[in-house]
Amino acid sequence: MELRPGLSALVTGGASGIGRALVLALAQRGIFVTVVDFSQDKGEQVASLAEKEVSKFHSRLEFAPALFIKCDVTDSNELTGAFENHVKTYGGLDICINCAGIATPVPFYQDKTDGAKSWRRAVDVNFVAVIDSTRLAIRAMQEAKRPGVIINIGSASGLYPMYPDPIYSGSKGGVVLFTRSLAPYKRQGIRINVLCPEFIQTELASKVDPKFIDLSGGFLPMEMAVKGAFELITDESKAGACLWISNRRGLEYWPTPAEEEKYRVRPKTLRRNSPDVVPLNIQLPQSFEKIVVHTLSHNFRTATRVQRTLLTLPLKPDYVLLKIIYAGVNASDVNFSSGRYFSGGNKDISSLLPFDAGFEGVGIIAAIGDSVKHLKVGTPAAIMTFGSYAEFTMVPSKHILPVARPDPEVVAMLTSGLTASIALEKAAQMDSGKTVLVTAAAGGTGQFAVQLAKLAGSKVIATCGGKDKAKLLKDLGVDRVIDYKAENIKTVLKNEFPKGVDIVYESVGGEMFDMCLNALANYGRLVVIGMISQYQGEQGWKPRAYTGLCEKILAKSQTVAGFFLVQYAHLWQQHLDKLVDLYSSGKLKVAVDPKPFLGVRSVADAVDYLHSGKSVGKVVVCIDPTFGHHSAKL
């Protein structure tokens, strides 16, 4: 919602503290304001100041530009009257800020009463009245049939325990979870968010032990609270959001997406808003083309050929026939074509030839076996199993991952996106406040790693080679982009990050691995998800000896962890759903390299292009160009 003159806002607890600051800040934008408070003298004073500010934007009004209504927010009749008065005066309600709050007058540990004038009163003002006011604001916005924003003022004490006043902490914790649970109102155009500042110099905060305030980093400037509230009002993506404000960390949304995923459970029926079945007339051919590996070589073009194969029907009972629309290209395609991903010696692996190539793809289910009951023909789906470099592929139904649409962005989320999402959570054990270094960050998986790290509240450093890649990373929100073609990575890390980095997401190998290990902080975690620089030597992928590795990680209590996506198949659907949610809500961008590769016969060109170092984002092959002309939007 744009803060513009002519809107109207109601603020409870608006006569002092944060409420007063917000009333005046809104008035300075030309917004009509109703101040609801129990203190008549202070309330009338603030309303008078607000009226002067609002009048600068409006002349010859037939109603007061600012109102004061004396009200005990715990009295439902008085509170209802305040909302009715506001709506009658201004014709509706656009913004409601619930700011009224009190400390517990008698410490809970010393209170010998029934709490009627102490802890019960605090709960009524801090929590019950917020529920009541939110209810009334929602009703006013629904009756006016126009969008609105409600901001409930919580507290950092509602995010973690405040031992001196457990009643205040508990009531604010209730406000936080109550507000976050109201996110579905966004579907009606009503966004409800909660602001949780640490200590601000107000009359309420003056009752807190100064030593406790100093431990938390001192008083926050009031401007930070106003900035946070305005962000929650203007950012249309925020609904059920909790914005934590502190001197130590600035403005930070809590919980982070990574933390939220630890407990969130989504019913399978809610995974997609898109139709389950795409209205597409699929003609099953007698034969189709696919890429097969016919000889073992790290040179993908030499190792593979296009083969025409008969389409055998009917399918096995538990199998699905998938028409591939888009297939993803990966650096490790050359490892697959050289037989690196198969156990046994060269003779054993050669006995498997020819075998199908391609790790990932999205498409439409074209046929199903007799025992497949949970999938339908026409359903968009993804696969992450061998055989995606093909016009059609037959796979067991257990390998099917339902998706919203068979778009190139979804292909990017498969091997590349899932590697970043799962590796950062499981291998890197990433949480907020860390410094994260991502190598080859403008590639297929790097682009996801930098964004997920930012969403988790981390500071992100990214390496790349070239201006176009550097621009992409800056657009994705990277804090420090190191273009190795313009500056020395080792020098930058040493001079700008002398204490080291907490997490490294490493995919290059060789000298880059050495630099990353040397830049790792005490207790740091280096996650190896690949080593692209070692994949295409004259002899293919050859292991390197990292002399002194054990001594280095021992000296600094560091961890070097490997990550191979195949071993986390049980998490694929969960993390794919998360990535799709983030993308659909605008929190995640997906960069697909713009260079077109059309049809099965372009796969070798696409693999060569990826290894040329020129690609920006995920390299994707459009297996069926006729479908690719359709709009590609999730």
C-alpha positions, -999 to 999 in steps of 0.1 A, spaced: 0 0 0 13 34 -10 13 59 19 -5 88 2 -26 117 13 -63 109 18 -59 75 34 -71 71 70 -54 53 100 -65 44 135 -38 40 161 -45 26 196 -20 37 223 -13 67 200 -8 93 227 27 83 237 58 62 228 58 43 195 21 50 189 27 88 191 57 86 167 36 66 142 6 90 144 28 120 136 47 101 109 14 92 92 1 127 95 33 140 78 22 119 48 -12 136 47 -30 106 62 -61 112 84 -55 98 118 -76 88 148 -57 86 181 -72 61 205 -58 63 240 -68 63 277 -48 95 284 -70 125 274 -43 153 279 -16 135 259 -41 122 233 -56 156 226 -21 171 223 -9 145 198 -42 148 178 -36 186 176 -1 181 163 -13 156 138 -41 179 126 -15 206 118 5 182 97 -24 167 78 -39 202 71 -8 210 50 -21 185 24 -58 193 26 -78 225 26 -114 233 34 -122 200 49 -157 194 62 -144 171 89 -115 170 114 -82 158 98 -73 141 131 -94 128 159 -88 119 195 -111 93 212 -106 85 248 -109 47 252 -101 19 275 -90 -7 249 -101 -35 272 -137 -23 271 -151 -39 239 -180 -14 237 -157 16 239 -133 1 214 -162 -7 190 -174 29 193 -139 43 184 -138 22 152 -174 32 143 -166 69 149 -135 67 127 -153 49 98 -182 74 100 -158 103 98 -134 91 71 -156 67 51 -136 36 58 -103 24 74 -71 18 54 -45 13 82 -49 1 118 -19 1 142 -25 -16 175 1 0 198 -15 0 233 5 -19 258 16 -18 295 41 -35 317 30 -57 347 27 -33 376 37 -59 402 64 -85 394 48 -119 388 72 -135 412 60 -112 440 23 -109 431 0 -125 458 -32 -112 443 -57 -128 418 -41 -106 391 -72 -85 385 -52 -52 387 -18 -67 377 -11 -96 354 -47 -101 342 -49 -64 334 -16 -66 314 -28 -96 294 -61 -79 287 -43 -47 274 -14 -64 256 -31 -93 240 -69 -96 244 -74 -59 233 -51 -65 202 -73 -95 192 -104 -73 196 -90 -44 178 -78 -66 149 -112 -81 147 -129 -47 144 -103 -35 119 -109 -66 97 -146 -61 99 -143 -24 89 -121 -32 59 -144 -61 48 -175 -39 49 -158 -12 29 -147 -39 4 -113 -23 0 -77 -34 9 -62 -26 42 -32 -31 65 -31 -39 102 1 -36 122 2 -51 156 30 -39 178 47 -69 195 81 -69 211 114 -86 209 103 -99 243 77 -119 224 104 -137 204 126 -147 234 120 -149 271 121 -117 292 127 -130 327 120 -99 347 84 -97 333 71 -131 321 36 -117 317 47 -90 293 68 -115 274 40 -141 272 14 -116 261 36 -102 233 45 -138 223 8 -143 219 5 -112 197 33 -125 175 18 -159 168 -18 -146 166 -7 -121 139 14 -146 120 -16 -170 119 -37 -143 101 -16 -145 69 -46 -160 49 -65 -127 52 -42 -115 24 -65 -134 0 -92 -108 9 -67 -79 4 -61 -74 42 -25 -78 52 -18 -82 90 18 -80 102 36 -77 136 65 -53 145 89 -65 172 113 -38 183 138 -42 211 140 -13 237 130 22 225 133 51 249 96 54 260 78 57 293 72 19 292 109 11 286 120 35 315 107 9 339 132 -17 327 166 -23 344 192 -2 324 217 -30 327 193 -53 308 189 -27 281 227 -22 278 231 -59 274 207 -59 244 227 -31 227 210 0 241 180 19 231 168 19 195 162 52 177 125 57 173 131 62 135 139 25 132 104 16 145 87 40 121 108 27 92 99 -9 101 62 -1 104 62 17 70 80 -12 54 52 -36 66 26 -12 53 41 -6 19 55 -40 10 26 -59 -6 44 -92 -2 43 -90 36 13 -108 52 17 -126 86 52 -112 87 71 -106 119 98 -79 116 123 -79 144 143 -47 150 174 -45 171 206 -24 173 226 -56 169 211 -69 137 190 -40 123 157 -50 106 153 -88 102 123 -109 94 117 -138 119 117 -166 116 139 -170 85 126 -192 57 151 -219 68 139 -218 103 103 -219 92 108 -249 70 119 -269 101 83 -270 115 60 -260 86 38 -288 73 19 -282 41 -9 -306 31 -2 -321 -3 -35 -308 -16 -22 -272 -11 10 -276 -30 -2 -259 -61 -27 -233 -71 -24 -242 -107 -46 -269 -123 -34 -305 -119 -39 -312 -156 -26 -291 -186 -50 -291 -215 -26 -304 -241 -32 -328 -269 -3 -353 -267 1 -375 -298 21 -406 -289 46 -413 -317 58 -448 -328 94 -437 -320 113 -409 -304 148 -394 -301 171 -395 -271 208 -390 -262 227 -421 -252 263 -426 -240 279 -451 -264 315 -448 -253 331 -436 -220 347 -402 -223 347 -369 -204 342 -352 -238 304 -353 -238 301 -347 -276 324 -377 -283 308 -399 -257 272 -394 -269 250 -398 -299 213 -393 -309 194 -425 -310 159 -432 -323 140 -456 -301 107 -474 -305 80 -463 -280 69 -495 -264 33 -497 -251 16 -507 -229 38 -494 -200 48 -516 -171 21 -514 -144 39 -489 -121 56 -468 -148 49 -434 -162 56 -420 -197 68 -384 -195 69 -361 -225 100 -339 -218 95 -302 -225 127 -288 -209 159 -305 -198 185 -291 -175 223 -290 -183 248 -297 -155 285 -295 -152 286 -331 -141 271 -343 -174 308 -349 -184 314 -370 -153 283 -391 -162 295 -396 -197 329 -408 -185 313 -434 -162 323 -416 -129 289 -421 -113 289 -459 -117 307 -483 -94 331 -509 -107 360 -508 -132 360 -495 -168 352 -530 -180 322 -533 -157 309 -499 -167 315 -505 -204 292 -535 -202 263 -511 -194 267 -492 -227 248 -476 -242 229 -458 -214 206 -428 -213 219 -394 -205 205 -363 -188 198 -358 -150 167 -336 -149 137 -325 -169 102 -312 -167 73 -322 -189 38 -336 -191 26 -371 -182 17 -387 -215 7 -422 -203 5 -442 -171 7 -478 -161 -24 -497 -149 -14 -496 -112 -7 -458 -111 -37 -443 -94 -23 -410 -79 -12 -394 -112 -32 -384 -143 -23 -380 -179 -17 -343 -186 -2 -336 -152 29 -314 -152 58 -332 -136 96 -332 -130 121 -360 -129 156 -363 -115 167 -395 -129 188 -407 -159 172 -402 -193 159 -366 -195 178 -358 -227 150 -374 -246 117 -365 -262 100 -391 -240 112 -411 -210 97 -440 -190 103 -439 -153 88 -456 -122 60 -435 -108 79 -430 -75 104 -408 -93 77 -383 -105 77 -349 -88 44 -330 -94 49 -293 -103 27 -264 -112 39 -260 -148 66 -275 -170 86 -242 -172 124 -237 -175 124 -220 -141 113 -253 -126 142 -271 -143 166 -247 -127 151 -255 -93 158 -292 -96 195 -302 -94 207 -266 -91 181 -253 -67 177 -284 -46 214 -288 -42 216 -252 -28 185 -255 -6 193 -289 10 231 -284 12 229 -251 30 204 -265 55 219 -300 61 256 -297 53 263 -261 60 237 -259 89 232 -223 79 213 -199 102 210 -161 103 238 -137 110 265 -157 92 290 -146 65 286 -169 35 309 -172 5 295 -187 -27 319 -196 -56 308 -197 -92 278 -178 -79 263 -168 -112 258 -203 -123 229 -226 -121 232 -235 -84 252 -205 -72 223 -181 -80 201 -201 -56 227 -203 -29 233 -165 -27 195 -158 -25 187 -185 1 216 -172 22 203 -137 20 168 -148 29 183 -166 59 197 -132 71 233 -138 62 259 -115 46 268 -129 12 301 -128 -7 300 -142 -43 327 -149 -69 322 -148 -106 340 -140 -139 327 -111 -160 306 -80 -158 273 -96 -169 277 -122 -141 286 -95 -116 256 -75 -125 233 -105 -121 247 -111 -86 242 -75 -76 206 -77 -88 202 -108 -66 212 -88 -35 248 -101 -30 266 -78 -5 301 -82 -20 306 -94 -56 342 -104 -64 348 -105 -102 380 -125 -106 386 -109 -140 388 -75 -124 403 -82 -89 421 -108 -69 399 -130 -49 425 -139 -23 434 -102 -17 398 -92 -13 391 -120 12 422 -112 32 418 -74 33 380 -71 37 372 -103 57 402 -107 80 383 -128 105 373 -152 78 339 -164 65 315 -188 84 302 -208 55 316 -216 20 294 -231 -7 321 -244 -31 317 -258 -66 350 -249 -84 377 -270 -67 415 -268 -73 430 -234 -64 396 -220 -55 392 -247 -28 425 -238 -13 416 -201 -12 383 -209 4 398 -231 30 423 -204 39 395 -179 42 374 -201 65 368 -187 100 371 -206 133 343 -231 135 336 -225 98 320 -250 75 331 -255 39 306 -275 18 319 -291 -15 291 -295 -40 313 -300 -70 347 -291 -86 340 -280 -121 375 -268 -127 387 -304 -125 361 -320 -147 376 -313 -181 413 -318 -180 430 -339 -207 424 -371 -186 390 -360 -173 383 -358 -137 414 -367 -117 414 -365 -78 437 -339 -63 458 -343 -31 450 -315 -6 481 -316 15 477 -305 51 439 -305 50 435 -324 83 460 -301 101 442 -270 89 407 -280 99 419 -294 132 436 -261 141 405 -240 137 378 -266 146 365 -264 110 344 -287 90 347 -297 54 316 -315 42 308 -331 9 273 -330 -5 258 -353 -32 221 -346 -40 212 -382 -48 216 -392 -11 189 -367 -1 161 -379 -24 137 -380 6 139 -342 8 134 -334 -28 97 -328 -29 97 -308 3 125 -284 -8 111 -281 -43 78 -270 -29 97 -244 -8 115 -231 -38 84 -228 -58 66 -210 -30 95 -185 -27 95 -180 -64 58 -176 -67 57 -150 -39 85 -130 -55 111 -137 -28 133 -158 -51 145 -150 -86 154 -176 -111 180 -168 -138 178 -189 -170 206 -183 -195 190 -166 -225 210 -186 -251 184 -209 -269 191 -246 -273 163 -263 -292 157 -300 -296 175 -332 -285 203 -326 -311 213 -293 -294 223 -310 -261 260 -314 -269 262 -278 -278 245 -268 -245 270 -289 -225 299 -273 -243 285 -239 -237 281 -245 -200 318 -255 -198 329 -225 -218 323 -203 -187 301 -179 -207 267 -189 -192 248 -167 -168 222 -186 -148 209 -221 -156 215 -236 -190 183 -253 -203 175 -272 -235 140 -269 -249 134 -304 -260 100 -295 -275 102 -260 -291 65 -261 -300 56 -261 -263 83 -236 -255 65 -209 -273 38 -209 -246 40 -184 -218 64 -197 -192 51 -185 -158 45 -204 -126 
